[in-house]
Amino acid sequence: MRRPNLSLRQLILLAVLVGICAPAAAVLVLSDRLTRASVEPILVSQRVAVLSLASTSLVDPLWVLDDAATKRAVDQLLADASVCGVHLLEERPGAQEQKISKCSPGWPTVDMAEAIKREGMLLGTLTVSFDDGATDKLVRERQQQIVAIVAFQVVLGGAVILVVLYVRLIRPIDRLKRQASAIAAREPHEQADWQRGDELGELGQHLNHAGEQIDSLLADMEAKNTQLRQMAMYDHLTQLPNRTLFREVFTHEAAFARRHRHVMALRFVDLDRFKAINDTLGHAAGDRLLLMVSERLRGAVRGSDLVCRISGDEFLLLLSDAKSPEMVQATVQRMLESLSDVLELSGGQQAQVSASVGIALYPQDGEDFDELVRHADMAMYQAKQDGRARYAFYEAHLDAALAERLQLERELVEAIRHNQLVLHYQPIVDGASGAVRAVEALVRWRHPTRGLLYPGSFIQVAEESGLIRELGAWTLEAACQQISHWKSQGRHPGSVAVNLSASHFRDQRLPEQLRELIQVHALSPGELTVELTESTVMTDSATSMRTIEALNAMGIELAVDDFGTGYSSLAYLKLLRPKKLKIDRSFVRDVPDDPDDCVLVRAVLGLARALEIEVVAEGVETEAQRAFLLGEACTSQQGYLFAKPMPPDELVGRLARWP
């Protein structure tokens, strides 16, 4: 059964009606009975008195047989308003019966009789018919009076109760309701002044307090929502729009361009060698550089164009109205020129950065945002392959090149996991005697269909895909295992050098990995050398410093590869004191014929001797180069003049005997 849904006003009105009218009705019902109960004894007493008085007045006339007096007594009795009829029956012989009635037939009457006696003699019997309607009349009169009183009480009491309820209950509740509705709807409202001391006043004060807290909470939520939207739509460092907001703007601009048959140009900008700058100068300087680059990008485009940062050193720019390819080329060239200026970083540091730009046109190069970005990204990689610091437009054949690169990446994963990689070793020899002093481990890939691949064909893919760490870990494991194997054959390579990438070197797990390899393969101090490029060694990263200290503690030697081609820092070189410096082959190639290269080689050798660092010359291919280096006291040499990289089984015969 469904419960009736009554409003508060209806419920209060119903309660007043039931609470006041029901008792009033009960009073009226009870008053009828009580009135009758109280009136009837009085009427009976009155009737008895009237009858007794009439009987007394008839004694003498009936005794003396005075008919006139008898008649007067009967008439006097009939004159009483409560008497309807008289019946007098005398006892003397021959007396006539008197029966007189003044009420209409059928009128309710009550008969009462009394004997008339004198001195014990019965003179007659008097029967009086009393008007029984008088009782009802008297009861009705009393009821009318009670009804009037009760009605007055009901009206007055109901009015008082309703006024009190309205003033003390309904109106405050309406105020509470309006106040709560305003709070819920977040409409402007003033706090109600609740000076009452009752429960509703306390509730109003609580509601004021709750309203303040809700307003404060909603204000905080709005501020947080604004902040979250800012974080969701804008890059936290440069405050440029991020990819999400850029996509929304692109969708809007694409619809406009489609309606008006406009062409848009999407430019994918990637900073060249930003990682090396970030590693060399530190992340704080790198962030400062990104801020300055973003400012220059904004300054190089129109106000209607959009600049977005999508990742570390990658940006997207949308030219909303590309009237011609020549116009796009002019804007990109202007942007590249603005980026090529020297950047003044904090602490007096300077940096110069270039960018590679890929361009995809809407709608001919793609109508979907993701497709257009992908095509611009392909064009950017083409610009990098063409020499960096330049731009390239998307061309359809780039899809095939990307597909080939992705296929190579998938195959490289399989190669690492299914032992398709091998290590070849190139000896580092004494330039005078040809004796092997150490070897360098160089990775090769036995591709199932393409044959033996050299690092140049897959290292860049490994670095860009993040596989370089996994590749470095495999190389370390394979080199340590080979050292142990050579020793079991009674041969010793001196020291085996393994090249590590900057990302692998900064991995905090590297020291533990090397410690485990040394224990498993029982390597002695000096048997393993880690080769790093200058940009990796010269970083001010605290992680790199801790890693170097851990390697020194384990007896692992450190060699700086390609010295002179990176961002040299003599202070760091003095601090780190690597075991070896390897002069890059680009300096060795033209000695002794190029005087400048000769000066550079002598400078490096002099610096190394001053710091007591061994020098290895790479790329030695001629007798003239060997002789020049020996003349400059550089005895450790490496190159095709002595041996090409070879499988370990071919090299084992040239290794020194052990123990």
C-alpha positions in Angstrom: 0.0 0.0 0.0 1.4 3.3 -1.1 2.0 5.8 1.7 0.3 9.2 1.1 2.8 12.0 0.2 1.8 15.0 2.3 3.6 18.3 2.4 4.7 19.7 5.8 1.8 22.3 5.7 -0.7 19.6 4.9 0.6 17.4 7.6 0.4 20.3 10.2 -3.1 21.3 9.1 -4.2 17.7 9.4 -2.6 17.4 12.8 -4.4 20.6 14.0 -7.8 19.4 12.7 -7.4 16.0 14.3 -5.8 17.3 17.4 -8.5 20.0 18.1 -11.6 18.8 16.3 -11.6 15.2 17.5 -11.6 16.2 21.2 -14.2 18.8 20.5 -16.4 16.2 18.8 -15.9 13.9 21.8 -16.9 16.7 24.2 -20.1 17.3 22.3 -21.0 13.6 22.3 -20.3 13.3 26.0 -22.0 16.5 26.8 -25.3 15.1 25.5 -25.2 12.2 27.8 -23.9 14.2 30.8 -26.6 16.9 30.2 -29.4 14.3 30.2 -27.9 12.6 33.2 -27.8 15.9 35.1 -31.2 17.4 33.8 -33.4 14.4 34.3 -33.2 14.2 38.2 -34.0 17.9 38.3 -37.0 17.4 36.1 -38.2 14.4 38.1 -37.9 16.5 41.3 -39.8 19.3 39.8 -42.6 17.0 38.6 -42.8 15.3 42.0 -43.1 18.8 43.6 -45.8 19.9 41.1 -47.7 16.7 41.6 -47.4 16.9 45.4 -48.5 20.6 45.4 -51.4 19.9 43.2 -52.6 16.9 45.3 -52.4 19.1 48.5 -54.4 21.9 46.8 -57.2 19.4 45.9 -57.6 17.9 49.4 -59.9 20.6 50.9 -62.1 21.0 47.7 -62.6 17.3 47.5 -63.3 17.0 51.3 -66.0 19.7 51.2 -67.1 18.8 47.8 -66.5 22.2 46.4 -66.5 21.7 42.6 -65.6 25.3 41.9 -62.5 25.1 44.0 -61.6 21.8 42.5 -61.9 23.2 39.0 -59.7 26.2 40.0 -57.1 23.8 41.4 -57.1 21.7 38.2 -56.9 24.8 36.0 -54.0 26.1 38.1 -52.3 22.8 37.6 -52.9 22.9 33.8 -51.4 26.4 33.8 -48.0 24.9 34.6 -45.9 24.8 31.4 -44.6 21.4 32.1 -48.1 19.9 32.4 -49.8 18.5 29.3 -52.9 16.9 30.9 -54.7 16.2 34.2 -56.8 13.2 35.1 -58.8 13.4 38.3 -60.7 10.5 39.5 -62.9 11.1 42.7 -63.8 8.3 45.0 -67.3 9.7 46.1 -70.2 8.1 44.5 -71.7 9.8 41.5 -68.6 12.0 41.0 -67.7 12.7 37.3 -64.2 11.8 36.1 -62.2 14.8 35.0 -59.7 14.3 32.1 -58.3 17.4 30.5 -55.3 17.6 28.0 -53.8 20.7 26.5 -51.0 18.9 24.4 -51.6 17.6 20.9 -52.1 13.9 20.5 -48.9 11.9 20.2 -46.9 14.4 22.1 -44.4 12.7 24.4 -45.6 12.7 28.0 -44.7 11.2 31.3 -47.6 10.2 33.6 -47.3 10.5 37.3 -50.1 9.7 39.8 -50.7 10.4 43.4 -53.6 9.5 45.8 -55.4 12.4 47.5 -56.1 11.5 51.1 -57.3 13.2 54.3 -57.3 11.7 57.7 -56.5 8.4 56.1 -59.5 8.5 53.8 -58.9 8.2 50.0 -60.6 11.2 48.3 -59.4 10.5 44.8 -56.5 9.9 42.5 -54.7 12.6 40.5 -52.7 11.7 37.4 -50.7 14.3 35.8 -49.2 14.0 32.3 -45.9 16.0 32.2 -44.4 17.3 29.0 -41.5 14.9 28.2 -40.3 17.2 25.4 -39.0 19.7 27.9 -36.0 17.4 28.6 -35.0 17.4 25.0 -35.4 21.1 24.7 -33.3 21.8 27.7 -30.6 19.3 26.5 -30.7 21.1 23.1 -30.2 24.4 24.7 -27.3 23.2 26.7 -25.8 21.5 23.7 -26.1 24.7 21.6 -24.3 26.6 24.3 -21.6 23.9 24.5 -21.2 23.8 20.7 -20.8 27.6 20.6 -18.2 27.4 23.4 -16.3 24.5 21.8 -16.4 26.1 18.3 -15.0 29.3 19.8 -12.3 27.3 21.5 -11.5 25.3 18.3 -11.3 28.4 16.1 -9.3 30.4 18.7 -7.0 27.5 19.6 -6.5 26.5 15.9 -5.7 30.1 15.0 -3.2 30.4 17.9 -1.6 27.1 17.1 -1.4 27.8 13.3 0.1 31.3 13.9 2.7 29.8 16.3 3.5 27.0 14.0 3.8 29.4 11.0 6.0 31.8 12.9 8.1 29.3 14.8 8.1 26.4 12.4 6.9 26.8 8.9 8.5 30.2 8.1 11.9 29.1 9.6 11.7 25.9 7.7 11.1 27.9 4.5 14.1 30.0 5.3 16.2 26.9 5.8 14.9 25.4 2.6 15.7 28.5 0.6 19.1 28.7 2.2 19.8 25.0 1.5 18.6 25.4 -2.1 20.9 28.4 -2.6 23.8 26.5 -1.3 23.0 23.5 -3.4 22.5 25.6 -6.5 25.6 27.7 -5.7 23.6 30.9 -6.0 24.6 34.1 -4.2 23.1 34.3 -0.8 23.6 36.0 2.5 23.9 34.1 5.7 20.6 34.0 7.6 20.7 35.6 11.1 19.6 32.9 13.4 19.3 34.4 16.9 16.7 31.8 18.0 17.6 29.5 20.8 15.4 26.6 19.7 16.4 23.6 17.6 15.6 25.3 14.3 17.9 28.2 15.3 20.7 25.7 16.0 20.0 23.9 12.7 20.2 27.3 10.9 23.5 28.1 12.5 24.8 24.6 11.6 23.5 25.2 8.0 25.4 28.5 7.9 28.6 26.8 9.0 28.0 23.9 6.5 27.4 26.5 3.8 30.7 28.2 4.5 32.5 24.9 4.5 30.7 23.8 1.2 31.5 27.2 -0.4 35.1 26.8 0.7 35.3 23.2 -0.5 33.7 24.0 -3.8 36.1 27.0 -4.3 39.0 24.6 -3.6 37.6 22.1 -6.0 37.2 24.7 -8.7 40.7 25.9 -8.1 42.0 22.3 -8.3 39.9 21.6 -11.4 41.4 24.7 -13.0 44.8 23.5 -12.0 44.1 20.0 -13.2 42.8 21.4 -16.5 46.0 23.4 -16.8 48.0 20.3 -16.1 45.9 18.3 -18.5 46.0 20.8 -21.3 49.4 22.5 -20.9 53.0 21.5 -20.5 54.1 22.1 -16.9 57.6 23.4 -17.9 57.0 25.6 -20.9 53.3 26.3 -20.3 52.8 25.6 -24.0 49.6 23.6 -25.0 50.2 19.9 -24.7 49.2 17.1 -27.2 45.6 16.9 -25.8 44.8 20.6 -26.3 46.7 20.7 -29.6 44.5 17.8 -30.8 41.3 19.8 -29.9 42.5 22.9 -31.6 43.6 20.9 -34.7 40.1 19.3 -34.9 38.5 22.8 -34.9 40.9 24.2 -37.4 40.7 21.2 -39.7 36.9 21.6 -39.9 37.3 25.3 -40.8 40.0 24.5 -43.4 37.8 21.8 -44.9 34.9 24.1 -45.3 37.0 26.9 -46.8 39.4 24.6 -48.8 42.4 25.8 -46.9 45.7 24.0 -46.5 47.4 23.6 -43.1 51.0 22.7 -42.4 51.9 20.6 -39.3 55.5 20.9 -38.4 57.2 18.3 -36.1 60.3 19.9 -34.5 63.0 17.8 -32.7 66.1 19.4 -31.2 69.3 17.9 -32.4 71.7 16.4 -29.8 69.7 17.8 -27.0 70.4 14.7 -24.9 74.2 15.4 -25.1 73.6 19.0 -24.0 71.4 17.9 -21.2 73.9 15.3 -20.0 76.8 17.7 -20.2 75.3 20.8 -18.6 72.8 19.2 -16.3 69.0 18.9 -16.3 68.4 22.3 -14.8 70.3 23.9 -17.7 68.4 21.6 -20.1 65.1 22.8 -18.7 66.2 26.4 -19.1 67.2 25.6 -22.7 63.8 24.2 -23.4 62.1 27.3 -22.0 64.2 29.5 -24.3 63.6 27.3 -27.3 59.8 27.5 -26.7 60.0 31.3 -26.5 61.9 31.4 -29.8 59.4 29.1 -31.4 56.5 31.3 -30.3 58.3 34.3 -31.6 58.9 32.7 -35.0 55.3 32.0 -35.8 52.2 34.2 -36.3 49.7 34.9 -33.5 47.2 32.6 -35.2 49.6 29.6 -35.3 49.9 27.2 -32.5 53.0 25.8 -30.7 52.8 22.7 -28.6 55.4 20.6 -26.7 54.6 16.9 -26.9 57.6 15.4 -25.1 61.1 16.2 -23.9 62.6 18.0 -26.9 59.8 17.5 -29.4 57.4 20.2 -30.5 54.5 20.5 -32.8 53.6 23.7 -34.7 50.4 24.2 -36.7 50.4 26.8 -39.6 46.6 27.3 -40.0 46.7 28.8 -43.5 49.6 27.5 -45.6 49.0 29.4 -48.9 51.9 27.7 -50.7 54.9 25.3 -50.1 57.2 28.3 -50.5 55.4 30.1 -47.6 55.8 27.1 -45.4 59.5 26.8 -46.3 60.1 30.5 -45.5 58.5 30.2 -42.1 60.4 27.0 -41.2 63.7 28.6 -42.4 63.0 31.6 -40.2 62.3 29.4 -37.3 65.6 27.4 -37.8 67.6 30.6 -38.0 66.1 31.9 -34.7 67.0 28.6 -33.0 70.6 28.6 -34.3 71.5 31.7 -32.2 73.5 31.1 -29.0 71.4 30.6 -25.9 72.6 32.3 -22.7 71.8 29.9 -19.9 72.1 30.6 -16.1 75.5 30.8 -14.5 77.2 32.1 -17.6 76.7 28.9 -19.5 76.1 29.0 -23.2 74.6 26.5 -25.6 73.8 26.3 -29.3 71.1 24.1 -30.5 69.7 23.2 -33.9 66.5 21.4 -34.8 65.3 19.0 -37.5 61.8 19.7 -38.8 59.3 17.4 -40.5 56.4 18.9 -42.4 53.1 17.3 -43.3 50.3 19.1 -45.1 46.6 18.9 -44.4 44.6 17.4 -46.1 46.8 15.8 -48.7 49.2 14.1 -46.3 46.5 12.9 -43.9 43.0 14.0 -42.7 43.4 12.4 -39.3 45.4 14.1 -36.5 47.3 11.0 -35.5 48.1 10.1 -39.1 49.3 13.7 -39.9 51.5 13.7 -36.8 53.0 10.3 -37.7 53.8 11.5 -41.3 55.4 14.7 -39.9 57.4 12.6 -37.6 58.6 10.5 -40.5 59.6 13.6 -42.4 61.5 14.8 -39.3 63.5 11.6 -39.2 64.3 12.0 -42.8 65.6 15.5 -42.0 67.9 14.0 -39.3 69.2 11.4 -41.7 69.9 14.1 -44.3 72.3 15.9 -41.9 70.1 17.5 -39.1 69.4 21.3 -38.7 67.1 21.2 -41.7 63.6 20.4 -42.8 61.9 17.8 -45.0 58.4 17.5 -46.4 56.6 14.2 -46.0 56.7 11.9 -49.0 54.8 8.7 -49.5 58.0 6.5 -49.7 58.8 7.4 -46.0 56.0 5.0 -45.0 58.0 2.1 -46.4 61.2 3.4 -44.6 59.3 3.5 -41.3 57.9 0.1 -41.8 61.4 -1.2 -42.5 62.7 0.5 -39.3 59.9 -0.9 -37.2 60.5 -4.4 -38.7 64.2 -4.0 -37.8 63.3 -3.0 -34.2 61.1 -6.1 -33.8 63.9 -8.3 -35.3 66.4 -6.7 -32.9 64.2 -7.8 -29.9 64.2 -11.3 -31.3 68.0 -11.2 -31.9 68.7 -10.2 -28.2 66.4 -12.9 -26.9 67.4 -15.7 -29.2 71.2 -15.5 -29.3 71.6 -14.0 -32.8 74.1 -11.5 -31.4 77.9 -12.3 -31.3 81.0 -10.4 -30.1 84.0 -9.9 -32.3 87.2 -8.7 -30.7 89.8 -6.2 -32.1 93.1 -6.3 -30.4 94.8 -3.3 -28.9 98.5 -3.9 -29.5 102.0 -2.6 -28.6 102.8 -0.6 -31.7 106.4 -1.6 -31.6 106.2 -5.4 -31.0 102.6 -6.2 -32.1 101.9 -8.0 -28.8 98.3 -7.9 -27.7 97.8 -5.7 -24.7 94.0 -5.7 -24.6 91.0 -6.2 -26.8 87.8 -4.3 -27.6 84.5 -6.2 -27.8 82.4 -5.2 -30.7 78.8 -6.5 -31.2 77.7 -8.1 -34.4 74.3 -9.4 -35.5 73.9 -12.7 -37.4 70.7 -11.8 -39.1 68.8 -14.8 -40.4 68.3 -13.3 -43.8 70.6 -10.3 -44.2 73.8 -12.0 -42.9 76.3 -10.4 -40.6 75.3 -6.9 -39.6 77.6 -4.3 -38.1 76.6 -1.8 -35.4 76.0 1.1 -37.7 73.0 -0.7 -39.1 71.2 -1.3 -35.8 72.7 0.8 -33.0 70.7 3.9 -33.8 67.5 1.8 -33.8 68.5 0.3 -30.4 69.0 3.8 -29.0 65.8 5.3 -30.3 63.7 2.2 -29.3 65.2 1.9 -25.8 66.7 -1.4 -26.5 70.2 -0.1 -26.0 70.3 -0.9 -22.3 69.2 -4.5 -23.0 71.9 -4.7 -25.7 74.5 -3.3 -23.3 73.6 -5.8 -20.6 73.9 -8.7 -23.1 77.3 -7.4 -24.3 78.6 -7.3 -20.7 77.4 -10.8 -20.0 78.9 -12.2 -23.2 82.3 -10.4 -22.7 82.7 -11.6 -19.1 81.8 -15.1 -20.2 84.4 -15.0 -23.0 87.1 -13.8 -20.6 86.4 -16.7 -18.3 86.5 -19.1 -21.3 89.8 -17.7 -22.6 91.3 -18.2 -19.1 90.1 -21.8 -19.0 92.0 -22.3 -22.3 95.2 -20.9 -20.8 95.1 -17.6 -22.5 94.6 -14.1 -21.3 93.5 -11.0 -23.4 94.9 -8.5 -20.8 91.7 -6.4 -20.5 88.5 -6.6 -22.5 86.8 -3.2 -23.2 83.1 -3.0 -23.6 81.3 0.0 -24.9 78.3 1.2 -22.8 75.7 3.8 -23.8 75.1 6.9 -21.7 71.6 5.6 -20.7 72.9 2.2 -19.6 75.8 3.9 -17.7 73.4 6.0 -15.7 71.3 3.0 -14.8 71.5 2.7 -11.0 71.4 -1.1 -11.4 74.6 -1.2 -13.4 77.1 -1.6 -10.4 75.1 -4.5 -9.0 74.9 -6.1 -12.4 78.7 -5.8 -12.8 79.4 -7.0 -9.3 77.3 -10.2 -10.0 79.1 -10.8 -13.3 82.5 -10.5 -11.7 81.5 -13.0 -9.0 79.9 -15.5 -11.4 82.8 -15.5 -13.8 85.6 -15.0 -11.2 87.1 -11.9 -12.9 90.1 -10.2 -11.4 90.7 -6.4 -11.1 91.7 -4.9 -14.4 90.3 -7.7 -16.6 87.2 -5.7 -17.6 87.2 -2.1 -19.0 84.1 0.0 -19.6 84.4 2.4 -22.5 82.3 5.6 -22.5 82.1 8.6 -24.8 83.1 12.1 -23.5 79.5 13.3 -23.3 78.8 10.5 -20.9 81.9 10.9 -18.7 81.7 14.7 -18.5 78.2 14.8 -17.2 77.7 16.3 -13.8 75.1 13.8 -12.9 75.4 12.6 -9.4 74.2 9.1 -10.5 77.1 8.9 -13.0 79.6 9.9 -10.3 78.4 7.3 -7.9 78.5 4.7 -10.7 82.1 5.6 -11.5 83.1 5.3 -7.8 81.4 1.9 -7.6 83.3 0.7 -10.7 86.6 1.8 -9.4 85.9 0.0 -6.1 85.3 -3.2 -8.1 88.6 -2.9 -10.0 86.8 -2.1 -13.3 88.9 0.2 -15.5 87.4 3.3 -17.2 88.3 4.3 -20.7 87.1 7.5 -22.5 86.3 6.7 -26.1 86.5 9.1 -29.1 88.3 11.7 -27.0 88.4 15.2 -28.5 85.1 14.9 -30.4 82.7 15.7 -27.6 82.3 18.3 -24.8 85.7 18.1 -23.1 86.0 19.2 -19.5 89.5 19.1 -18.1 88.2 19.6 -14.6 86.1 16.4 -14.8 88.9 14.6 -16.5 91.2 15.4 -13.6 88.5 14.4 -11.1 87.6 11.1 -12.8 91.2 10.0 -13.8 90.1 7.3 -16.3 92.6 4.5 -17.0 92.7 5.2 -20.7 92.0 7.8 -23.3 91.3 6.7 -26.8 92.2 9.3 -29.5 89.4 9.3 -32.1 90.3 8.0 -35.5 89.4 11.3 -37.1 92.6 12.8 -35.6 94.8 9.8 -36.5 93.6 9.5 -40.1 95.7 12.3 -41.6 98.8 12.1 -39.5 101.6 12.7 -40.1 100.6 14.7 -43.2 98.2 17.1 -41.6 100.1 19.5 -39.2 96.9 20.4 -37.3 96.1 16.8 -36.5 99.7 16.3 -35.4 99.4 19.2 -33.0 96.1 17.9 -31.6 97.5 14.4 -31.1 100.6 15.8 -29.4 98.3 17.9 -27.1 96.2 14.9 -26.1 99.3 12.8 -25.4 100.9 15.6 -23.4 97.7 16.1 -21.3 97.5 12.3 -20.7 101.1 12.0 -19.6 100.6 14.9 -17.2 97.6 13.1 -15.7 99.3 9.7 -15.9 96.6 8.3 -18.2 97.3 5.7 -20.8 96.5 6.7 -24.4 95.2 4.4 -27.1 95.2 5.6 -30.7 92.3 4.3 -32.8 92.1 3.9 -36.6 95.8 3.1 -37.2 95.9 1.8 -40.8 99.3 2.8 -42.2 103.0 2.3 -41.2 103.4 6.1 -41.3 100.7 6.5 -38.7 102.2 3.8 -36.5 105.7 5.4 -36.8 104.4 8.9 -36.0 102.6 7.6 -32.9 105.6 5.6 -31.7 107.7 8.7 -32.2 105.3 10.6 -29.9 105.5 7.7 -27.3 102.0 6.4 -28.0 102.6 2.7 -28.0 99.1 1.4 -27.5 97.5 1.3 -30.9 94.4 -0.2 -32.5 93.4 -0.4 -36.2 93.3 -2.4 -39.4 97.1 -2.3 -39.7 97.3 -4.8 -36.9 94.0 -6.7 -37.1 90.3 -6.3 -37.9 87.6 -7.3 -35.4 87.5 -11.1 -35.4 85.6 -14.0 -33.7 87.2 -15.1 -30.4 88.4 -18.4 -31.8 90.5 -16.6 -34.4 92.0 -14.3 -31.8 92.9 -16.9 -29.1 96.2 -17.8 -30.7 97.5 -14.2 -30.4 96.7 -13.9 -26.7 99.3 -14.2 -24.0 99.5 -17.4 -22.0 97.8 -17.6 -18.6 98.6 -18.1 -15.9 
